């Protein structure tokens, strides 16, 4: 009987202990809940700092009266940055409204605008500089990368935007000024074959805007492409090269462009000894002065901004009938000879960077050069030398001439295409693929060629035969696409007709009767219109102010 009271005592103690434990748990529970709430609050604060620290973040283009070009919307951007031209920069400000709806005053001290490359973004495309209330994004190399903009509070990042793409395009125009117009206003430069004049013709109003005096008739014209605005007119017998601003251009702004015009102007009349071969590439025109063995690089953007020709000279070992192909900046492919060279064509070409000759390649009997999408192509006596340009070297491919062709004495190409073309001095037109290193086609023309081949930006390959007919050939396949119904007035003893154009239009001069034909390259060379300009129109260069 004594065991029962003992058992009851034990059970009472167990119940009492359980009650005490439950009471203790109840006392501790509020602290645990508070801790959980505190963690949640911290997480919410972190989330707010990352994603909701601003109500609005707008990027302002300080070069365009602080126009809003992009704004943050949740985790992405509405709008985008204008492309940056070679040597140019974007000056960007910002309008920031914080989470309380207050606009942030960027004073450069307590509150500033910062900029950085986005995570894993491509380096070396732009240089970034912070200036308190604004930042500068400066072009370094042609490509696309991403940046992030930052609101800095006393030097610490209070908010960082999503990545914003920025593109450096060395075909974009940095020059500003002039008068803004609603649409592109293309212009045509027309050299006279008998008189030492150059006419800048308005293709919208069909009138002459300027007649510039030259040193000799029928100059060699080289334009900075339909997107450019600078023309070089070389006159080898007069030892002169005129540099002219044709003054129609476009500035890209994200999904649209602004168009401008101004009065044509002469930037310089360069004194060069026998300038013959001229080539455009990467916003530079290269002119080779045979009499002094010097290659001259004319920088389009720097010249437009300075109002005069900005040039860089590359000396070779001796005077010779040479060539130069600009690759951008101070890089170029230049013909080279021995110091004791006296006659004959060069045998070698060199990659030159500034004053340094980086490498050389054999090209016996060099005569003919052009820029391509990947570098340059040169006409040697035994074939075409295709040079693919890389950052620090050239990759060379030799393309042998087809059996039916002895050699080519020139090459026609375009910076947007890897296919090049040339006539052989007779009725054959040769097309080569410099990327694949092969001859694409040998086209037999209906008659002997009266002009060299011409390649437009849209890939139109054009040539005039001695019966005055214009022919269009497929640059990719060699197929004869169309022949013009209208014929040109040619004279065996007169100047060669000129060909220029782009964007579905080609302009061809008729020296014998003072006409220029506008042909539709997207419609079997239909005669779109006829311009009666008078005189003896010869060489042509087209400036489309295109975007």
NORNORSUL-V878588 format. One record per run of one state. SS is the DSSP state (a for helix, b for strand, c for the rest). FROM is the first residue (numbers start at 0). TO is the last residue. Records with the same first field share a line. If there is no record, write none. Layout:
BEGIN
SS->FROM-TO, FROM-TO
END
This chain:
BEGIN
c->0-0, 51-52, 64-65, 73-74, 79-82, 84-87, 98-101, 103-109, 117-124, 130-133, 139-141, 153-154, 160-162, 168-177, 181-185, 192-195, 202-205, 213-218, 223-228, 238-238, 245-246, 253-254, 261-263, 271-273, 281-282, 289-292, 306-309, 315-322, 328-329, 336-346, 353-354, 362-367, 371-373, 380-381, 389-392, 400-410, 412-417, 423-426, 433-436, 444-447, 449-452, 455-458, 465-467, 474-478, 487-497, 502-503, 510-513, 520-524, 532-535, 543-546
a->1-50, 61-63, 235-237, 299-305
b->53-60, 66-72, 75-78, 83-83, 88-97, 102-102, 110-116, 125-129, 134-138, 142-152, 155-159, 163-167, 178-180, 186-191, 196-201, 206-212, 219-222, 229-234, 239-244, 247-252, 255-260, 264-270, 274-280, 283-288, 293-298, 310-314, 323-327, 330-335, 347-352, 355-361, 368-370, 374-379, 382-388, 393-399, 411-411, 418-422, 427-432, 437-443, 448-448, 453-454, 459-464, 468-473, 479-486, 498-501, 504-509, 514-519, 525-531, 536-542
END
